[in-house]
Amino acid sequence: MLILIALGVLLTIAYIAHIVASKAETVVESSSNEPFHKLQRQFFVVYFLATFSDWLQGAYIYQVYSNYGYNGSQIALLYVTGFFSSMICGIAVGILADKFGRRRLCIAYSFLYAISCLTKASGNYAILIIGRILGGICTSILFSTFEAWYVHQHVQKFHLPPQWINITLAKATFYNGVLAICAGVVSNITAEWAELGPVSPFILSIPFLLLSAVLTICMWEENDMKSINSVSNTCASLKAIFRTRNSPLLQLGFIQSLFESVMYTFVFLWTPVLEPLRPPLGIVFSCFMLCIMIGSSIYSFLVARNYTAEQLLKMSVILALTSFILSAVAMKMVSVLPQNTGEYTQCAFVSFLLYEISVGMYFPAVGYLKSQIIPEQHRASIANWYRVPMNIFTCLSLVWLRNIVHISKEFAYDTAVSSLKAFITCIVLLIAAAILCKILKRESENEKLIVDPI
């Protein structure tokens, strides 16, 4: 009941926030600029299909593995495999994007991810491992190459104002939330209401991935980049990150790594943490996505009120930190008072909603800052270098969590204790990210290295 009430309340808040943010955006956006809107349409139609297929799978990844009979320790290892694959292959993704083109890599994403989805139909652990490896490669492409293609077209081809990147990224985050809500409902219908099982959303993702590939071929053109030595460019991009001790590239990279490692740890944790409520997972996922929409609308509204992207990035990190502190307190109370598990799990659910709002603010903020800080010739490579420490942090967190689960002899999965320790780890990472946000803001103000969003 709590989850259905939350869904209704969040729908109302998201609608109001979107209306308010849309009115504020009119101050920034020129509605008469047809090249800008045409480029947005080209980007959105492909990108949204790619992400929708990913959202369809989000609510049932853990349950697929669980239904095949694997325990928490084995599932954690599957997650670690995916992140380790993303870390290792992410470097190669940058090289391939530079050598063969970002458009071609986005097409490859669709086919590789379709194969990854097919592996979920098998309960064989080795095949599931292969699927996680392919999924890790595709994650690196999705979160670096698509955005890099758009930023290049926006700045280099159409020479549009860089401030307008904010508008596109905020809209991308908001409408991604809309699609994710739909994906959560659709996956819930197929997996639970139609009783097709948790594998069905993965199979349903495949036609959307193939359609994304077809539209990329038909609608996108390759970025017009000078021929470069891909390997040397990748090495040069790493040197660019570390060129000075207080490099904004380095600071932003660590902020992204810290925040997103927490995000992926949360992806693993939320299903078992909420298990005592026996929630409809697709509906819970839709609630989370509504919160991301709300966060995106808050970002758009505050940008129009002359808040800088650095300020909003810091706000998102602090909000995430607050939510994880509340989650840790809730899990501590569950371990102390197990008879009140239901009440404290509901508190954890509310704190999770708060966290997703922070994610909705984070993505457009960090996307805009990357568009301003990262040199164009290194854009895809640096975006993937940023994901290396993020995957390391996430793998370490999940391996540690796996060890906790393995040591626990009394329970198949001691959720309260293990998730409490995982939340504490996330709190430490977010504190470090908040400190780096403060340094980044100070450095950008002193050296004028980052263009303000307005």
C-alpha positions as CSV (number, residue, x, y, z in Angstrom):
1,M,0.0,0.0,0.0
2,L,2.8,2.4,0.9
3,I,4.4,1.9,-2.5
4,L,1.2,2.6,-4.4
5,I,0.6,5.7,-2.3
6,A,4.2,6.8,-3.0
7,L,3.6,6.2,-6.8
8,G,0.6,8.5,-6.8
9,V,2.2,11.2,-4.7
10,L,5.4,11.1,-6.8
11,L,3.4,11.3,-10.1
12,T,1.7,14.5,-8.8
13,I,5.0,16.0,-7.6
14,A,6.8,15.1,-10.9
15,Y,4.1,16.7,-13.0
16,I,4.1,20.0,-11.0
17,A,7.9,20.1,-11.0
18,H,8.0,19.6,-14.7
19,I,5.5,22.4,-15.3
20,V,7.5,24.8,-13.1
21,A,10.8,23.8,-14.7
22,S,9.4,24.2,-18.2
23,K,8.3,27.7,-17.5
24,A,11.7,28.5,-16.1
25,E,13.4,27.0,-19.2
26,T,11.8,29.5,-21.5
27,V,14.2,32.1,-20.1
28,V,17.1,30.0,-21.5
29,E,15.9,28.3,-24.6
30,S,15.3,29.8,-28.0
31,S,12.3,28.0,-29.4
32,S,13.0,29.3,-32.9
33,N,16.4,27.6,-33.3
34,E,15.4,24.8,-35.6
35,P,18.9,23.2,-35.9
36,F,19.1,22.8,-32.2
37,H,15.7,21.1,-32.0
38,K,16.4,18.9,-35.0
39,L,19.7,17.7,-33.4
40,Q,17.8,17.1,-30.1
41,R,15.2,14.9,-31.9
42,Q,18.0,12.9,-33.7
43,F,19.7,12.3,-30.4
44,F,16.6,11.6,-28.3
45,V,14.9,9.1,-30.6
46,V,18.0,6.8,-30.6
47,Y,19.2,7.4,-27.1
48,F,15.7,6.9,-25.5
49,L,15.3,3.6,-27.3
50,A,18.7,2.5,-26.1
51,T,18.0,3.5,-22.5
52,F,14.4,2.1,-22.6
53,S,15.7,-1.3,-23.3
54,D,18.1,-1.0,-20.4
55,W,15.3,0.3,-18.1
56,L,13.2,-2.7,-18.9
57,Q,15.7,-5.0,-17.3
58,G,16.5,-2.8,-14.2
59,A,13.9,-4.2,-11.8
60,Y,14.5,-7.9,-12.3
61,I,18.2,-8.5,-12.7
62,Y,18.6,-9.6,-9.1
63,Q,15.4,-11.7,-9.2
64,V,16.5,-13.6,-12.4
65,Y,19.6,-14.8,-10.7
66,S,17.8,-15.6,-7.5
67,N,15.1,-17.6,-9.3
68,Y,17.8,-19.7,-10.9
69,G,18.7,-20.8,-7.3
70,Y,21.9,-18.7,-6.9
71,N,22.6,-17.3,-3.4
72,G,23.6,-13.7,-2.5
73,S,27.3,-14.5,-2.7
74,Q,27.0,-16.0,-6.2
75,I,24.8,-13.1,-7.4
76,A,27.3,-10.6,-6.0
77,L,30.0,-12.3,-8.1
78,L,27.9,-11.9,-11.2
79,Y,27.5,-8.2,-10.5
80,V,31.3,-7.9,-9.9
81,T,31.9,-9.6,-13.2
82,G,29.8,-7.0,-15.0
83,F,31.6,-4.1,-13.4
84,F,35.0,-5.6,-13.9
85,S,34.2,-6.1,-17.5
86,S,33.1,-2.5,-17.8
87,M,36.3,-1.3,-16.2
88,I,38.6,-3.4,-18.4
89,C,36.7,-2.9,-21.7
90,G,35.9,0.7,-21.0
91,I,39.4,1.7,-22.0
92,A,39.0,-0.2,-25.2
93,V,35.7,1.5,-25.9
94,G,37.4,4.8,-25.9
95,I,40.0,3.5,-28.4
96,L,37.4,2.0,-30.6
97,A,35.2,5.2,-30.5
98,D,38.2,7.2,-31.7
99,K,39.3,4.7,-34.4
100,F,36.0,3.5,-35.9
101,G,33.6,6.3,-34.9
102,R,31.1,6.9,-32.1
103,R,28.1,6.3,-34.4
104,R,29.4,2.8,-35.3
105,L,30.0,2.0,-31.6
106,C,26.5,3.0,-30.7
107,I,25.2,0.6,-33.4
108,A,27.4,-2.2,-31.9
109,Y,26.0,-1.4,-28.5
110,S,22.5,-2.5,-29.7
111,F,23.6,-5.9,-31.1
112,L,25.9,-6.7,-28.2
113,Y,23.3,-5.8,-25.6
114,A,20.7,-8.0,-27.4
115,I,23.0,-11.0,-27.1
116,S,23.5,-10.1,-23.4
117,C,19.7,-10.2,-22.9
118,L,19.4,-13.6,-24.6
119,T,21.9,-15.1,-22.1
120,K,19.4,-14.4,-19.3
121,A,17.2,-17.2,-20.7
122,S,19.8,-19.7,-19.5
123,G,20.3,-20.8,-15.9
124,N,23.9,-21.9,-16.7
125,Y,26.2,-19.9,-14.5
126,A,29.0,-19.7,-17.2
127,I,26.5,-18.3,-19.8
128,L,25.2,-15.8,-17.2
129,I,28.9,-14.7,-16.7
130,I,29.3,-14.2,-20.4
131,G,26.1,-12.1,-20.4
132,R,27.5,-10.0,-17.6
133,I,30.7,-9.4,-19.5
134,L,28.8,-8.2,-22.6
135,G,26.5,-6.1,-20.4
136,G,29.6,-4.4,-18.8
137,I,30.9,-3.5,-22.3
138,C,27.5,-2.1,-23.3
139,T,27.3,-0.1,-20.1
140,S,30.6,1.6,-21.0
141,I,29.3,2.5,-24.4
142,L,25.9,3.7,-23.2
143,F,27.3,6.1,-20.6
144,S,30.1,7.6,-22.7
145,T,29.7,7.3,-26.4
146,F,26.1,8.4,-27.0
147,E,26.6,11.6,-25.0
148,A,30.0,12.2,-26.7
149,W,28.4,12.0,-30.1
150,Y,25.8,14.6,-29.2
151,V,28.2,17.0,-27.6
152,H,30.4,16.9,-30.7
153,Q,27.5,17.6,-33.0
154,H,26.2,20.4,-30.8
155,V,29.5,22.2,-30.4
156,Q,31.7,21.2,-33.4
157,K,29.2,20.9,-36.3
158,F,26.3,23.2,-35.4
159,H,28.3,25.6,-33.3
160,L,25.4,26.0,-30.9
161,P,25.8,27.8,-27.5
162,P,27.4,25.4,-25.0
163,Q,24.9,26.6,-22.4
164,W,22.2,24.8,-24.3
165,I,23.8,21.5,-23.6
166,N,22.3,21.9,-20.1
167,I,18.8,21.9,-21.6
168,T,19.4,18.8,-23.6
169,L,20.9,16.8,-20.7
170,A,18.2,17.9,-18.3
171,K,15.5,16.9,-20.8
172,A,17.3,13.6,-21.4
173,T,17.3,12.9,-17.7
174,F,13.6,13.9,-17.3
175,Y,12.3,11.9,-20.2
176,N,14.5,9.0,-19.4
177,G,12.6,9.0,-16.1
178,V,9.3,8.9,-18.0
179,L,10.5,6.0,-20.1
180,A,11.8,4.2,-17.1
181,I,8.4,4.5,-15.3
182,C,6.8,3.0,-18.4
183,A,9.5,0.3,-18.5
184,G,8.9,-0.5,-14.8
185,V,5.2,-0.9,-15.4
186,V,5.6,-3.0,-18.6
187,S,8.2,-5.2,-16.9
188,N,5.9,-5.7,-13.9
189,I,3.0,-6.6,-16.2
190,T,5.0,-9.2,-18.2
191,A,6.9,-10.7,-15.3
192,E,4.3,-10.8,-12.6
193,W,0.8,-10.0,-13.8
194,A,1.1,-12.1,-17.0
195,E,3.2,-14.6,-15.0
196,L,5.9,-14.8,-17.8
197,G,8.7,-14.7,-15.3
198,P,11.5,-12.3,-14.6
199,V,13.3,-13.3,-17.8
200,S,10.5,-11.8,-20.0
201,P,11.6,-8.1,-19.6
202,F,15.0,-9.1,-21.0
203,I,13.6,-10.8,-24.0
204,L,11.2,-7.8,-24.5
205,S,14.3,-5.5,-24.6
206,I,15.7,-7.1,-27.8
207,P,13.3,-5.5,-30.4
208,F,13.9,-2.1,-28.9
209,L,17.6,-2.5,-29.1
210,L,17.4,-3.6,-32.8
211,L,15.2,-0.6,-33.6
212,S,17.7,1.7,-31.9
213,A,20.4,0.3,-34.2
214,V,18.3,0.8,-37.3
215,L,17.5,4.4,-36.4
216,T,21.1,5.1,-35.6
217,I,22.1,3.9,-39.1
218,C,19.3,6.0,-40.7
219,M,19.3,9.2,-38.7
220,W,22.9,9.8,-37.3
221,E,26.0,10.8,-39.2
222,E,29.4,10.0,-38.0
223,N,31.3,12.7,-36.0
224,D,33.6,14.5,-38.3
225,M,36.9,13.9,-36.4
226,K,40.4,14.2,-37.6
227,S,42.2,10.9,-38.1
228,I,44.2,10.2,-34.9
229,N,46.3,7.4,-33.4
230,S,43.7,5.9,-31.1
231,V,46.2,4.3,-28.6
232,S,48.3,7.4,-28.4
233,N,45.2,9.5,-28.0
234,T,44.0,7.3,-25.1
235,C,47.4,7.7,-23.4
236,A,47.3,11.4,-24.0
237,S,43.9,11.6,-22.5
238,L,45.1,10.0,-19.3
239,K,48.0,12.5,-19.2
240,A,45.5,15.3,-19.6
241,I,43.6,14.2,-16.5
242,F,46.8,14.2,-14.4
243,R,48.5,17.2,-15.9
244,T,48.2,19.2,-12.7
245,R,47.5,18.3,-9.1
246,N,44.4,20.5,-9.0
247,S,43.2,19.6,-12.5
248,P,39.4,20.0,-12.8
249,L,39.5,16.9,-15.0
250,L,41.0,14.9,-12.2
251,Q,38.6,16.3,-9.6
252,L,35.5,15.8,-11.7
253,G,36.6,12.2,-12.6
254,F,36.9,11.2,-9.0
255,I,33.6,12.9,-8.1
256,Q,31.9,10.8,-10.9
257,S,33.7,7.6,-9.8
258,L,32.7,8.0,-6.2
259,F,29.1,9.0,-6.9
260,E,28.4,6.3,-9.5
261,S,30.1,3.5,-7.6
262,V,27.6,4.3,-4.8
263,M,24.8,4.3,-7.4
264,Y,25.8,0.8,-8.7
265,T,26.1,-0.6,-5.2
266,F,22.6,0.7,-4.6
267,V,21.4,-1.2,-7.7
268,F,22.6,-4.4,-6.1
269,L,21.2,-3.6,-2.6
270,W,17.7,-2.2,-3.1
271,T,16.0,-5.5,-4.0
272,P,17.1,-7.5,-1.0
273,V,16.7,-4.6,1.4
274,L,13.0,-4.1,0.4
275,E,12.3,-7.8,0.3
276,P,10.5,-7.8,3.7
277,L,7.8,-5.6,2.1
278,R,7.4,-8.1,-0.8
279,P,6.9,-5.2,-3.2
280,P,6.0,-5.3,-6.9
281,L,9.5,-4.7,-8.2
282,G,8.4,-3.0,-11.4
283,I,6.3,-0.5,-9.5
284,V,9.1,0.2,-7.1
285,F,11.4,0.8,-10.0
286,S,8.8,3.2,-11.5
287,C,8.8,5.1,-8.2
288,F,12.5,5.5,-8.4
289,M,12.4,6.8,-11.9
290,L,9.7,9.3,-10.9
291,C,12.1,10.6,-8.4
292,I,14.8,11.0,-11.0
293,M,12.4,13.0,-13.1
294,I,11.7,15.3,-10.1
295,G,15.4,15.7,-9.6
296,S,15.9,16.6,-13.2
297,S,13.1,19.2,-13.0
298,I,14.7,20.7,-9.9
299,Y,18.0,21.0,-11.8
300,S,16.3,22.7,-14.7
301,F,14.5,25.1,-12.4
302,L,17.6,26.0,-10.5
303,V,19.7,26.5,-13.6
304,A,17.2,29.0,-14.8
305,R,17.7,30.8,-11.5
306,N,21.4,31.2,-12.1
307,Y,22.7,28.3,-10.0
308,T,25.9,27.0,-11.5
309,A,26.4,23.3,-12.4
310,E,29.1,23.0,-9.8
311,Q,26.7,24.2,-7.1
312,L,24.0,21.7,-8.2
313,L,26.5,18.9,-8.4
314,K,27.4,19.6,-4.8
315,M,23.7,19.7,-3.8
316,S,23.1,16.3,-5.4
317,V,26.0,14.7,-3.6
318,I,24.9,16.2,-0.2
319,L,21.3,15.0,-0.8
320,A,22.6,11.5,-1.7
321,L,24.7,11.5,1.5
322,T,21.7,12.4,3.6
323,S,19.6,9.6,2.1
324,F,22.3,7.0,2.8
325,I,22.7,8.1,6.4
326,L,18.9,7.6,6.8
327,S,19.1,4.2,5.1
328,A,22.0,3.2,7.4
329,V,20.0,4.2,10.5
330,A,17.0,2.2,9.2
331,M,19.1,-0.9,8.7
332,K,20.7,-0.5,12.1
333,M,17.3,-0.4,13.7
334,V,16.2,-3.5,11.8
335,S,19.3,-5.4,13.2
336,V,18.5,-4.2,16.7
337,L,14.7,-4.5,16.6
338,P,14.0,-7.3,14.0
339,Q,10.3,-7.4,15.1
340,N,9.8,-4.0,13.6
341,T,11.5,-4.9,10.3
342,G,8.5,-3.8,8.2
343,E,8.3,-0.2,9.6
344,Y,12.1,0.4,9.3
345,T,12.1,-1.1,5.8
346,Q,9.4,1.4,4.8
347,C,11.7,4.2,6.2
348,A,14.5,2.8,4.0
349,F,12.2,2.9,1.0
350,V,11.5,6.6,1.6
351,S,15.2,7.3,1.9
352,F,15.8,5.5,-1.4
353,L,13.3,7.9,-3.0
354,L,15.3,10.8,-1.7
355,Y,18.5,9.3,-3.1
356,E,16.9,8.9,-6.6
357,I,16.0,12.6,-6.6
358,S,19.7,13.3,-6.1
359,V,20.5,11.1,-9.0
360,G,18.1,13.1,-11.2
361,M,20.1,16.3,-10.3
362,Y,23.5,14.6,-10.6
363,F,23.3,13.4,-14.2
364,P,22.6,16.7,-16.0
365,A,25.1,18.5,-13.7
366,V,28.0,16.1,-14.3
367,G,27.1,15.8,-18.0
368,Y,27.3,19.6,-18.5
369,L,30.6,19.9,-16.6
370,K,32.1,17.1,-18.7
371,S,31.0,18.9,-21.8
372,Q,32.8,22.1,-20.7
373,I,35.9,20.6,-19.1
374,I,36.9,17.6,-21.3
375,P,38.7,18.5,-24.6
376,E,36.9,17.4,-27.7
377,Q,39.7,15.3,-29.0
378,H,39.8,13.3,-25.8
379,R,36.1,13.2,-25.0
380,A,35.3,9.5,-25.4
381,S,38.6,8.3,-24.0
382,I,38.4,10.5,-20.8
383,A,34.7,9.5,-20.3
384,N,35.8,5.9,-20.1
385,W,38.9,6.6,-18.0
386,Y,36.5,8.1,-15.5
387,R,34.7,4.8,-15.3
388,V,37.8,2.8,-14.3
389,P,38.0,3.9,-10.6
390,M,34.2,3.9,-10.4
391,N,34.2,0.2,-11.4
392,I,37.1,-0.5,-9.0
393,F,35.2,1.1,-6.1
394,T,32.0,-0.8,-7.0
395,C,33.8,-4.2,-7.4
396,L,35.6,-3.8,-4.0
397,S,32.2,-2.9,-2.4
398,L,30.5,-5.9,-3.9
399,V,33.4,-8.3,-3.2
400,W,33.4,-7.1,0.4
401,L,29.6,-7.5,0.6
402,R,30.0,-11.0,-0.9
403,N,32.4,-11.9,1.8
404,I,30.0,-10.7,4.5
405,V,27.3,-12.8,3.0
406,H,29.6,-15.9,2.8
407,I,30.7,-15.5,6.4
408,S,27.1,-15.2,7.7
409,K,26.2,-18.8,8.6
410,E,22.9,-18.2,10.3
411,F,21.1,-16.6,7.4
412,A,21.0,-17.2,3.7
413,Y,21.3,-13.5,3.2
414,D,21.8,-11.3,6.3
415,T,20.3,-8.2,4.8
416,A,20.2,-6.0,7.8
417,V,23.8,-6.4,8.8
418,S,25.4,-6.6,5.4
419,S,23.5,-3.7,3.9
420,L,24.2,-1.6,6.9
421,K,27.9,-2.0,6.3
422,A,27.5,-1.4,2.6
423,F,25.6,1.8,3.4
424,I,28.4,3.0,5.7
425,T,30.9,2.4,2.9
426,C,28.7,4.5,0.5
427,I,28.5,7.3,3.1
428,V,32.3,7.4,3.3
429,L,32.5,7.6,-0.5
430,L,29.9,10.3,-0.7
431,I,31.7,12.4,2.0
432,A,34.9,12.2,-0.2
433,A,32.8,13.3,-3.2
434,A,31.3,16.2,-1.3
435,I,34.8,17.4,-0.4
436,L,35.9,17.2,-4.0
437,C,32.8,19.1,-5.1
438,K,33.8,22.0,-2.8
439,I,37.4,21.9,-4.2
440,L,36.1,21.8,-7.8
441,K,33.8,24.8,-7.2
442,R,36.6,26.8,-5.6
443,E,39.1,26.0,-8.4
444,S,36.6,26.8,-11.1
445,E,35.8,30.2,-9.5
446,N,39.4,31.1,-9.0
447,E,40.7,30.0,-12.4
448,K,37.6,30.6,-14.5
449,L,38.2,27.2,-16.2
450,I,34.5,26.3,-16.4
451,V,31.8,28.2,-18.2
452,D,28.8,29.0,-16.1
453,P,25.5,27.5,-17.4
454,I,23.8,30.8,-17.9
